Amino acid sequence: MKRALLILLLWLVAASSGAAQGPQDNAADTKQQILVMLNLPPEHFRPDTGYAGGYAGGMGRGARRALAARLAREHDLSLVTDWPMAVLGVDCYVMQIPPGQASERTPEKEAELLSLDARVVWAQPMNLYRAQQGAAAVHGHNDPLYPVQPAAQAWRLADLHELATGLGTTIAVVDSGVERAHPDLAGQVVAAENFVEGRPYASERHGTGVAGVIGARADNGLGIAGVAPRATLMALRACWQESQSETLCTSLSLAKALNFAITHDASIVNFSLSGPKDRLLEMLIDTALSRGITVVAAADPASPDGGFPASHAGVWAVAAEGGGARTRALLAPGRDVPTTVPGGWQMVNGSSYAAAHVAGLLALLRELGGTQALAPRDRALVLLPSGGIDTCATLLRVVGPRACSCAAESSSSAAVPATSPGLNRP
């Protein structure tokens, strides 16, 4: 795990640096760089919002960057870039020894000196890693963050993509704004609409993250691979980012977005949100379901029934594995998930992102078997005793025997048809 975090840290820093200043000429620059960690204030989680917590920013981050600039000047280093690493509770700053001083100054020594400063959590040389390709890498994707995606191993994502990629399926992401020009999402979004009154369309963290988990481009040498990388996305902005830790929506904005999804032939609607029951939304959801549209929603771990719309009849309720959800919803990866955010990639947590995984998986099923593959729902999925989804067995149930990596190794865990009350509502 520690090695994976270091690899992730290296890539995130490199990605941020590349976005701001262009790709590095060669590894020599990297070998003269130091990573300097400054404390990131703890995030504030609002359980009543139904969203995963956000990342600290604003004035606090500006102050930390000013401190990093002072440290760089004091140590005769140049400040290259920075990246928030909320999963570790730090902001990471990249500093570089000036050209021509490599023979007399080493990153190891500079890191030692910086670590003695009381303002620094720790400092270390920038390390380079080379892939040691094993069996997983042979069947993997070339996206740099793919190896640390939970779905890469737990869901055998690359093996699933031998069978289906979501081609021909349209997923409506009813959420906050999606950064359509993000390098991992460019070309994936076929429609972008704003249903938030009085607020112009904006690229926002939560919507961009959910969209990335569902449909980030695979094998483009960048970031991550989405669960359904060849599905098309509708970015329907019905929510807005109120603060770094809070994203809000209204009944009306959600209703407008859902109405658009219904009238523009969405195959799947993803609600990575939760709140009180709402008559208008209940009626629209029933209309969507009656037209063969699949509706996925994030379960609120603080609510006994998972909250609405996860608790609504016919909706696929999803909770994060290990998230302490009290409702018996489907379980999917939702912890330490790397995904797209405006301007780069970042780790996220919560049922919001677990729901996005299932929305992507259902796109794969729809590609293979149409709506028939999802009905009846109690036979659509194969579940493991843990409550997680045996994804390979689920897809193979639709396509039958195949010469593929999924079929090459049968699941070692006993699998049973899905029988969760969250899936068997009338």
N, C-alpha and C positions, 0 to 999 in steps of 0.2 A: 504494500500500500504506500509506504514512504517513497519507494522508487517511482511508483506511478505518479504520485503528487509532484515529485521533482521533474519528471518528464513533462507533466502538464504545465508546471510553472515555466519551464524553459520554452515550451511552445507558445504559451499565452504572451510571454514577454516578447518573443520573436514576432508574433502576429501583430501585437500592438506597435512595435517598432517599425515593422514593415508598412503598416497602415499609415503611420505618421511621416516616415522618412524614406520609404522605399526599401527594397530588399538589401540586405548586407552584401557587400562584394564577395566576401569569403569568410571562412571560419576564423581568420586571424583577428578580426575585430572582436568577435565573441570571446576569444581567449584573453582579451585585455579588459573585460568587463567584470563588474562586481554587482551583486544583487544586495540591496540594502532594504531591510524590513523596518517599517514604522508601524506602530500600533494603529489598528482600525477599530474605532469605537464599536461596541456590540450593537447588532441590529435590534430593532424593536418590532416584535411580532404582534400583529393584531388578529387574534383568532376569530373575531367576529366577521372579518372580511372574506373569509373563504379562500384566501390566496396564500401562497408561500411568502415568507418574509422577503424584504428587499435588501439592498446593499447600501451602506452609508455613503454619503456623498456631500455635495453642496459646499458650504463654507468650510466644514471640517476637512474635507479633502483638499481644498485650496490651501488651507493652513499647513497641512502636512507636505504638500508639494513645495510650498515656500521654505519649509524647514529643510526638505531634501535639497533644494537649491543652495541653501546656506552651507549645508554639510559638504556639498560638492565643491563649492568655492574654497572652504576652509581646508579641504584635502587636495586641492588642485586637481579636481576631476571634472569631467563634463557630464551633465545630467542628460541621459539619452531619452528615456521614456519612463512611464510608470504603468502599473496595472493593479487594480484592487483584487485582493485574494481573500474574499470574505470567508471562504471555507477554512482558512487558517487564521483569520482574525488580524490580518496585516495588509498594508499597502506595500507593494513591491516596487522599488525604484532601481533602474539600471543606470549605473555610473561607469564611465570609461576613463582609463588612463590615457592621457594625451599621446598622440602619435610621436614616435621618436624617443619615448621614455621607457619602452618595454624592457630594455637591457638593465636598467637600474631600479625599476619598480615592478613588482609582481602583484597580480591580483590577490594572491594568498596573503601577502604582507599588508596590502591596503585593506583587505577585509578584516584582518586582525586589529588594525588601528581603528577602523570604524566601529568594530564591535565593542571597543573600550569606551565609546561615547555613550553616556547615560540616555541620550535621546534615541538610540538605536536599539531595536529588539535583538536583531542579529544581522550580520553581514557575511557573505560568502562569495567565492569566485563563481562566475558563470561557468557551468559545466556543459560539456558537449556529450551527447549520447548517440550511439549507433544501434540500429535495430539488430536484434538477434532473432532472426525470423524463424519461428517454429511453425507448428501445424496451424495454429490460429491465424498467423500472419499470411500463410499461403492462401487461405480462403477469405481473407479480410478485404477491407477497402483501403485505399491509399490516403484517406483523410487523416491528418496527423492526430486528431483527438479521438479517432475511432477506437484505439485500444483501451481507452479509459471510459468509454461509454458503457454503462451497466448492461445495456441490451446487447452489446457485442458478444459477451460471454453468456449471460443468463438467458438471453433470447436467441442466441446464435444468428444474429441479424444478417451477416453475410450469407449464411446458408439459406435463410428465408428468401433472400434476394435472388437466389438461383431459381426460385419458383415464381416469385411475383415481386413487383416493385410499386404497385399502386397505379399502374398505367390505366388511364381511362376513368379514374375516379376523381371526383371533385369534393374537397373537404372545406367546409365553411368554418373558418376560425373566428368565432364571435368573441371578441376580446378587445384589449387596447390595441393601439396602432402597431403595425408591422413595418419594419424597415425593408421595403421592397428591393432596395438597391444593395442590400447586404450581399457580399460575395457568395455566401452559402444559400441565398434565397433568390438571387437574381434570375428571372425567368420562370420562377416557380409560382408566382402570384398572378392569376388571370384577371382578378377583379379586386379593387380596393375602394371601399366606400366608407364614408364617415356619417354615423348616425348620432353623434354627440352634439347637441345643440350648443351654439355659442363658443365652440372650441374647434379650431382648425385641425385638420388631420395632422398627426405627429407620429414619428417613429418612437415607440415606447418599449420598455424593457419586457414586460410580461407577455404582451402579444407576440413580440419578436421571438422570445424564448419558446413559447408554445408552438409557434409556426416552425421553428427550427427542429424541434423534436419530431414533429410530424413529417416534414417534407424537405429538410435540408438536402442539397444536392450531394450525391455520392460520387466518389472517385474524381473529384475536381482538385485534389491535392490541397484542400483547405478545410480547416475546422472539423466538422462532424459529418456523419451520414444519417439522414432522416430515416425513420422507420418505413416510410413510403416515399422514397426519393423521386419517383416519377409520377406521383399524384400531382394534381393541380390544386392550388389553394385560393380561396376567397378570403381576403383580409377585410373583415367586416368590423370596423371600429365602433363598438357599442359601449366601450369603457374608456376611462381616461386615467392617467397616472396622477393621482392626487399628491403623492409624495414618493420618496424612494421606497417606502415600505407599504404603501397603500394604493390600490387600484380600485376604482369605483365604477358602477354602472347603474342605470335606472331601469325600471320596468319598461318605459317607453323606448329607450334606446335599444334594449335587448329585443323588444318586440319588433321594432323596425328592421333590425338586422336579421332576425329569424324569418320575417316575412320576405325579405330579399332572398335569403337562402332558399326558401321554398319556391319562390317564383322564378328563380334562376337555376333550377335543377341541380342543386347540391345533392351529392350522394350521402354525405355524412356531415353532421353539425357537431362541432366540439365546443362545449361550455366548460372551460376551466375556471369555474366560479361557483359560488353558492350563496344562498340567501333565503328569505322567507317565501312561502308559497304565494303564487300570484295567478289570479284567474285568467288574465289576458295571456300570460305566457303558457299556462296549462292548455288553453284552447289552441294556441299556435303549435305547441309541441304535439298535441293529439293530431292536428292537421298534418304536420310533417310525417308523423309515424304512419298515418293512414295512406300517405303517398309513397311509402317505401323508403323514406329517408331515415337513416340511423342517427340517433341522438346519443351522444356521450357526454357525461358530466362528472366533474370532480366531486368526490364525497368530502364533506366537512368533518374532520375528525372530532370536532367539539360537539357535533349533533348526533343524538342516538340513531336517527334514521338517515343520517348522511346529508341532511339539508336538501334544499330544492335548487335545481331541478333533478338532482341525483335520486331523490326519493320518488319521483313521479313514475307512474306505471309505464313500462316500456322503454325507459331510459337506461342506458348502460352506465351504472354507477361504478366509479373507479377510485381506489385509495392507494396511497404510496405504500409499498412494502416496508414494514418496520416503522410505519408512521403512527402506530397506536390508534388506528381508527376503530371505533366501537361498532360501526355498521359492518354488515357482512357483504361488502362490495368486492368486486374484482380487485386483485392486487397486481400492481405493475411497478416497474422501476420509477422511483421518485426521490431518491436520495443521491446527492453528489453526482448530478447529471450535468455534463457539459453541454451547453447549447448556445445558440446565437443570441446576442444582445446588440443594441445599436452600437456600431463601431467595433465590434469584435465578438468574443466568446467568453462565457463565464459559467461557473458552477451554480446550479440552482437546486432547490429542494421543494417538495410538496406534492399534494394530490393533483395540483394543476398540471404538472408534468407527467404524472402517472396516467392521467386521462388522455393526454396527448399521445402517449405510447399506444394506448388501446385504440384510439382513433386511427392511428397509422396502421396498426395490425388489421383492423376491420377493412381498411382500404385494400390490403393484400388479399383478404378473403373475398371481397367484392370483385376484384379483378379475376380471381380464379373461378368463382362460382356465381357471380351476380348476387342479387338479393336472396336467392335460394340458399346461399352459403350461410346466411345469418338467421334463417328461420327453419324450424323453431330454435330459439336462442339456447335452450337447454342442451341442444346438440351441436351448437356452433363451435364451442370451445372445448378443449381438453384441459382440465385442471389438474395440478399436482396436489398432493395432500396438504402442502403448505398454503394453498390458496392461490399460488402463482399460476401462470399459464404455461402449459407445455406447447410452445409455439410451433415447433416442428411437427408434432403429432396433429396439431390443429389444422395446419395447412395440408399435410399429407392425407388427412381424412377427406378433404375435398378433392384432391387431384388423384388419389390412389397411388399405387406403387410407382416409384420413379427412381431413375438412376441419378441421385443427387446426394450432396453432402448430408442433407437432413435425414435421408433414408439410410445412409451408410452406417450410422450409429444410432441404434434405438435408445430411447430414454431409459436411464437406469432407475428412475423413480417410477413408482406406480402412478398411473394417470387415470382419472375418472372423468366422465362427462360433467360439464358444469352444472351444479345444482344449487348455487348460491341463491337465496331469496332475492337478492338484488338483480338476478337475471330472469327469474321465473314469475315475475308479476304478470297477471293476465293483461 
